[in-house]
């Protein structure tokens, strides 16, 4: 694997990063400065800011999105009332992914001054959610992430290695994005193709590039750390004098994964929480508390009936994004469960932002496969991406009844030819190994699981191990 050259940080950070953000129409640098200032505010100032921004986003939604205009009328909510408070949000019923799918056009402001860029989720339910992001929201999310990385001394332009999912075939936009990321010292390693040979290359990349941070799925970073240990590498020697933190996201961090990553890289393992549809939500500070980006979001925890849970109880994360205008998200149920810290609890770091004490992701997020004589967990997205890229699939579900078998149910149309089916099987085999039996079953309909969810990857091996 050819090792890329790094851009001097004094060019990548102070010059190229602001330039690329401005070319994308984003004011991220200004927002980072604002957030760096507001992180020292007391909780009351943060609540006042939330209320001000809530008025703004609700007024915009009422004027430009028929779905929300009707919803506000039904709830008797006057968005022009200057006395409107954060507590009035509870008068609105939560929205779900099903609402977005059903009322997609009525929830979208296509003429938003910040643009309306189409986006989609990873498709963990078998059907990616299509939605829109404007430049205001994109800037807010990016700024909150960079503010939080600043807790750890990581700045734009610092060399970064991402251990993340990658498509089989790069489109022109993918290649342009990689070229841009290279100018900013961001380098992608494929978390879905972690053979022993590739992991040797990845470790060589890390030693050569000397990144200031690593970013990726915790299971993939843990696999890489265990591979390094199997190669006889000494604990603490995988990083460099520049490495400050290992940022993990996209999965629930298991304690055994945290331990091996921290031991082999010799740096703190830092949890970031967010989602494609909800945006950047929270990151751990050096005191270990998962601080919510309160300037951008209002987070509530709800029970199955849509009522707020009691303090200290676990509930479903429901967010209102205060900078989303092209497709507003007002009381949007994400699908993950969490627990909030008591509002009166203070963090040793001094920040007054709300704190998530626990985050429980969706359960069927992993599969198990053999790699030589070893067994490893792999993110379910590694299979989801294969099926998402296939033509002619309206829905799919992958079930792993045992380590050496996959049952793939698909709801196809005429475009899903025999050739497409063979291509899917070959690519799944690339992920899982040659000794796995793969059966593809064509269906007219795929019913929900017993829990009522449309999880598209169900591993009985994971369930049995747990």
C-alpha positions in Angstrom: 0.0 0.0 0.0 1.5 3.3 -1.1 1.9 5.8 1.8 0.5 9.3 1.2 2.4 12.5 1.9 1.2 14.7 4.6 0.5 18.4 4.2 2.4 20.7 6.6 -0.1 21.5 9.4 0.5 25.3 9.1 -0.9 25.0 5.6 -3.6 22.4 6.2 -5.1 24.0 9.3 -4.9 27.8 9.1 -5.1 28.1 5.3 -6.7 25.1 3.5 -9.3 24.1 6.1 -11.0 27.6 6.2 -10.7 27.9 2.4 -12.4 24.5 1.8 -15.2 25.4 4.3 -15.8 28.7 2.6 -15.9 27.1 -0.8 -18.6 24.8 0.5 -20.5 27.9 1.7 -20.0 27.0 5.4 -19.1 29.4 8.2 -17.6 26.6 10.3 -14.6 28.6 11.6 -16.8 31.4 13.0 -19.1 28.9 14.6 -16.1 27.1 16.3 -15.1 30.4 17.8 -18.6 31.0 19.1 -18.8 27.5 20.6 -15.4 27.8 22.2 -16.7 30.9 23.9 -20.1 29.5 24.9 -18.6 26.3 26.4 -17.8 28.4 29.5 -21.3 29.7 29.9 -23.5 28.7 32.9 -26.4 26.4 32.3 -29.0 29.3 32.3 -27.2 31.1 29.5 -27.2 27.9 27.4 -31.0 27.4 28.1 -31.6 31.0 27.0 -29.7 30.4 23.8 -31.7 27.2 23.2 -35.0 29.1 23.6 -33.9 31.9 21.2 -32.8 29.4 18.5 -36.0 27.2 19.1 -38.2 30.3 18.3 -36.2 30.8 15.1 -36.3 27.2 13.8 -40.0 26.8 14.7 -41.0 30.0 12.9 -39.0 28.9 9.8 -40.6 25.4 9.9 -44.1 26.9 10.2 -43.6 29.1 7.2 -41.8 26.7 4.8 -42.8 23.2 5.8 -46.5 22.3 5.5 -46.1 19.2 7.7 -44.9 21.3 10.6 -47.4 24.1 10.0 -50.2 21.6 10.4 -48.6 20.0 13.3 -48.2 23.3 15.2 -51.9 24.2 14.5 -53.1 20.8 15.7 -51.1 21.3 19.0 -52.3 24.9 19.4 -48.8 26.1 19.3 -48.3 29.8 18.3 -44.7 30.0 17.0 -44.9 33.8 17.0 -45.7 33.9 20.7 -42.7 35.7 22.4 -43.5 33.7 25.6 -43.0 30.4 23.9 -40.7 28.3 26.1 -38.7 25.1 25.9 -41.4 23.4 28.0 -43.9 24.1 25.2 -42.1 21.5 23.0 -43.8 18.8 25.0 -47.1 19.8 23.4 -45.9 18.5 20.1 -46.0 14.7 19.4 -42.6 13.2 18.5 -41.8 12.4 14.9 -40.3 9.2 13.7 -38.5 7.9 10.6 -41.9 6.7 9.3 -43.1 10.3 9.5 -40.2 11.5 7.4 -40.7 8.8 4.8 -44.5 9.5 4.5 -44.3 13.3 4.6 -40.9 13.8 3.0 -41.9 16.6 0.6 -44.1 18.4 3.2 -41.2 18.4 5.7 -38.6 19.9 3.2 -37.8 23.5 2.4 -36.0 23.1 -1.0 -35.5 26.8 -1.4 -33.6 27.1 1.9 -30.9 29.8 1.6 -28.5 27.3 3.0 -29.3 24.9 0.2 -30.9 21.4 0.6 -28.4 18.7 0.1 -29.8 15.1 -0.1 -28.4 12.7 2.4 -29.2 9.3 3.7 -28.6 7.1 6.8 -26.5 3.9 6.7 -29.6 1.7 6.3 -29.4 -0.4 9.5 -33.2 -1.1 9.1 -32.7 -2.3 5.5 -34.1 0.9 4.0 -31.9 4.0 4.2 -33.7 7.1 5.4 -33.6 9.9 2.8 -33.4 13.5 4.2 -31.9 16.9 3.5 -29.1 18.9 5.2 -28.5 22.7 4.7 -25.2 24.5 5.1 -26.3 26.0 8.4 -26.8 22.6 10.0 -23.6 21.1 8.4 -21.6 24.0 9.8 -23.2 23.7 13.2 -22.4 19.9 13.4 -18.9 20.3 12.1 -18.1 23.2 14.5 -19.5 21.2 17.5 -17.2 18.3 16.6 -14.1 20.5 16.2 -15.0 22.3 19.5 -15.1 18.9 21.2 -11.9 17.7 19.6 -10.3 20.8 21.0 -10.9 19.4 24.5 -8.1 17.0 23.5 -5.8 19.4 21.7 -6.8 18.2 18.2 -7.2 21.0 15.7 -8.2 21.2 12.0 -5.3 20.2 9.8 -3.7 17.9 12.3 -3.0 14.5 10.7 -5.9 12.1 11.2 -6.5 8.4 10.3 -10.1 7.2 9.9 -10.8 3.5 10.2 -14.2 3.7 8.6 -16.5 2.0 6.0 -15.7 2.4 2.4 -17.7 1.5 -0.8 -16.5 -1.2 -3.2 -16.3 1.2 -6.1 -15.4 4.9 -5.7 -17.6 7.4 -7.6 -16.2 10.6 -8.9 -17.5 12.4 -5.8 -15.8 9.8 -3.6 -12.4 10.5 -5.4 -12.8 14.2 -5.1 -13.6 13.9 -1.4 -10.6 11.8 -0.8 -8.4 14.3 -2.7 -9.8 17.1 -0.5 -9.4 15.1 2.7 -5.8 14.4 1.7 -5.1 18.1 1.5 -6.5 18.4 5.1 -4.4 15.5 6.3 -7.3 13.1 6.7 -6.7 9.5 5.5 -9.3 6.7 5.2 -8.5 3.1 5.9 -11.2 0.6 5.1 -12.7 -0.9 8.2 -14.7 -3.4 6.1 -11.6 -5.2 4.6 -9.4 -5.9 7.6 -7.4 -8.9 6.5 -4.1 -9.7 8.3 -2.2 -8.2 5.3 -4.3 -5.1 5.2 -3.9 -4.6 9.0 -0.1 -4.8 8.6 -0.4 -2.0 6.1 -2.7 0.0 8.4 -0.1 -0.2 11.2 2.6 0.9 8.8 0.4 3.9 7.8 0.0 4.9 11.5 3.7 4.6 12.1 4.5 6.6 9.0 1.9 9.4 9.2 2.1 9.9 13.0 -1.5 11.1 13.3 -2.7 13.4 16.0 -5.8 11.3 16.3 -7.5 8.1 15.2 -11.2 8.0 14.4 -13.4 4.9 13.8 -15.5 2.0 14.9 -14.4 0.7 18.3 -14.7 -2.9 17.2 -12.4 -2.2 14.2 -9.8 -0.3 16.2 -9.9 -3.0 18.8 -9.3 -5.6 16.1 -6.4 -3.6 14.8 -5.0 -3.3 18.4 -5.3 -7.1 19.0 -3.6 -7.8 15.6 -0.7 -5.5 16.7 -0.4 -7.4 19.9 -0.4 -10.7 18.0 2.5 -9.3 15.9 4.5 -8.8 19.1 4.2 -5.0 19.2 4.7 -3.5 22.6 1.7 -1.9 24.3 1.7 1.9 24.0 4.0 1.9 20.9 1.3 2.1 18.2 0.8 5.8 18.4 3.4 8.6 18.2 4.5 11.7 20.0 1.7 13.5 18.1 -1.1 11.1 19.0 -3.5 12.7 21.5 -6.6 10.6 21.5 -8.5 7.7 19.8 -12.0 8.8 18.9 -14.6 6.0 18.7 -18.1 6.3 17.3 -20.8 4.3 15.4 -21.1 1.5 17.9 -21.4 1.0 21.7 -17.9 0.8 23.1 -17.4 -2.5 25.0 -15.1 -2.3 28.0 -12.8 -5.0 26.6 -12.4 -3.0 23.4 -11.6 0.2 25.4 -9.0 -1.7 27.4 -7.1 -3.1 24.4 -7.3 0.1 22.4 -6.0 2.2 25.3 -3.3 -0.3 26.1 -1.9 -0.7 22.6 -2.2 3.0 21.5 -1.3 4.4 24.9 -3.8 7.2 24.7 -7.3 7.9 26.0 -10.3 6.3 24.1 -12.8 9.1 23.6 -16.5 8.4 22.8 -18.3 10.5 20.3 -22.0 10.0 19.9 -24.2 11.1 17.0 -26.0 9.8 13.9 -26.3 10.8 10.3 -29.9 11.9 10.6 -29.5 13.6 14.0 -26.0 15.0 13.5 -23.2 15.4 16.0 -24.6 15.1 19.5 -22.0 14.6 22.2 -18.4 13.8 23.0 -16.5 12.9 26.1 -14.4 15.5 27.9 -11.1 14.7 29.6 -13.1 14.1 32.8 -14.9 11.3 31.0 -18.3 13.0 30.8 -20.3 12.8 27.5 -21.2 16.5 27.0 -24.2 17.3 24.7 -23.8 20.1 22.2 -26.5 22.1 23.9 -26.0 25.1 21.6 -27.2 23.1 18.6 -29.6 20.6 20.1 -32.4 20.0 22.6 -32.2 16.4 23.9 -35.2 14.7 25.6 -35.5 11.1 26.8 -38.9 9.5 26.2 -40.7 6.3 27.1 -42.5 4.2 24.6 -45.7 6.2 25.1 -43.9 9.4 24.2 -43.7 10.8 27.8 -40.5 12.1 29.4 -38.8 9.5 31.6 -38.1 10.3 35.3 -34.6 11.7 36.1 -32.0 9.0 36.0 -34.2 6.6 34.0 -33.3 5.2 30.5 -35.3 6.6 27.6 -35.3 6.9 23.8 -33.2 9.9 22.6 -35.4 12.5 21.1 -33.8 15.6 19.6 -34.7 19.0 18.2 -32.0 20.3 16.0 -31.7 24.1 16.4 -29.8 24.7 13.2 -31.7 22.5 10.7 -33.8 24.5 8.3 -34.0 22.6 5.0 -35.5 19.6 6.8 -36.3 20.6 10.4 -36.1 17.9 13.1 -38.5 18.8 15.9 -38.7 16.1 18.6 -37.3 13.4 16.4 -37.0 9.9 17.9 -33.5 8.6 17.0 -34.0 5.0 18.1 -31.2 4.8 20.6 -31.6 4.6 24.3 -29.7 6.7 26.9 -29.6 8.0 30.4 -29.1 11.7 31.3 -27.1 12.9 34.3 -28.9 14.8 37.0 -29.1 18.4 35.9 -27.7 19.5 39.2 -24.5 17.4 38.7 -21.4 19.4 37.9 -18.5 18.1 35.7 -14.9 18.5 37.0 -14.1 20.0 33.6 -16.3 23.0 34.4 -18.6 22.8 31.4 -22.3 23.2 32.1 -23.6 21.2 29.1 -26.0 18.4 29.7 -24.3 15.0 30.1 -25.3 11.5 28.8 -24.2 9.0 31.3 -25.1 5.9 29.2 -25.9 5.3 25.6 -27.3 2.0 24.4 -27.2 1.6 20.6 -29.3 -0.7 18.5 -28.7 -4.3 19.3 -28.1 -6.0 16.0 -25.1 -4.0 15.0 -22.5 -6.8 14.6 -21.8 -10.1 12.9 -19.2 -12.6 13.8 -16.8 -14.2 11.3 -13.6 -16.3 11.1 -10.3 -14.9 10.0 -7.9 -17.8 9.8 -7.9 -19.4 13.2 -9.3 -16.3 15.0 -12.9 -15.2 15.5 -13.8 -11.5 15.2 -16.8 -9.2 15.4 -17.5 -7.0 12.4 -19.9 -4.1 12.0 -23.1 -5.0 10.3 -22.7 -2.1 7.9 -20.0 -4.1 6.1 -22.8 -6.3 4.8 -25.4 -3.6 4.5 -23.2 -1.6 2.1 -22.9 -4.6 -0.2 -26.7 -4.9 -0.5 -27.3 -1.2 -0.7 -25.1 -0.9 -3.7 -26.9 -3.7 -5.6 -29.5 -2.6 -8.1 -33.1 -3.5 -7.7 -33.5 -4.3 -4.0 -36.5 -2.7 -2.3 -35.7 -4.4 1.1 -33.3 -7.0 2.5 -32.4 -8.8 5.7 -29.3 -10.8 6.5 -29.6 -13.5 9.2 -26.5 -15.3 10.6 -27.7 -18.5 12.2 -24.2 -19.8 12.7 -20.6 -18.7 12.2 -20.4 -20.4 8.7 -23.8 -19.5 7.2 -25.6 -16.4 6.0 -29.3 -16.3 4.9 -30.0 -13.3 2.8 -33.7 -12.4 2.2 -34.3 -9.8 -0.6 -37.4 -8.1 -2.1 -36.2 -7.6 -5.7 -37.5 -5.9 -8.8 -36.7 -6.7 -12.4 -33.3 -5.0 -12.2 -32.0 -7.6 -9.7 -30.8 -10.1 -12.3 -29.0 -13.4 -11.9 -25.8 -11.5 -12.5 -26.6 -9.0 -9.8 -27.4 -11.8 -7.4 -24.0 -13.5 -8.1 -22.3 -10.1 -7.6 -23.9 -9.7 -4.2 -22.9 -13.3 -3.2 -19.3 -12.7 -4.3 -19.0 -9.5 -2.4 -20.6 -10.9 0.7 -18.1 -13.8 0.5 -15.2 -11.2 0.3 -16.4 -9.9 3.6 -17.1 -13.2 5.3 -14.6 -15.6 3.9 -14.7 -18.5 1.4 -15.9 -21.1 3.9 -19.2 -19.4 4.6 -22.4 -20.8 3.0 -24.4 -17.9 1.5 -28.1 -18.5 0.5 -30.1 -15.8 -1.2 -33.9 -16.0 -0.9 -36.2 -13.9 -3.0 -39.3 -12.7 -1.2 -42.4 -10.7 -1.9 -42.3 -9.2 1.6 -40.0 -9.3 4.6 -42.0 -9.1 7.9 -40.6 -7.4 11.0 -38.7 -9.4 13.6 -40.5 -10.5 16.8 -39.7 -7.2 18.4 -41.6 -5.4 15.6 -38.4 -3.8 14.2 -37.1 -4.1 10.7 -33.5 -4.8 11.6 -31.7 -5.9 8.5 -28.8 -7.8 10.1 -29.7 -10.4 12.7 -26.8 -12.4 14.1 -27.8 -15.4 16.2 -24.1 -15.8 16.9 -23.9 -12.4 18.6 -27.1 -13.1 20.5 -25.8 -16.5 21.7 -22.5 -14.9 22.8 -24.3 -12.3 24.8 
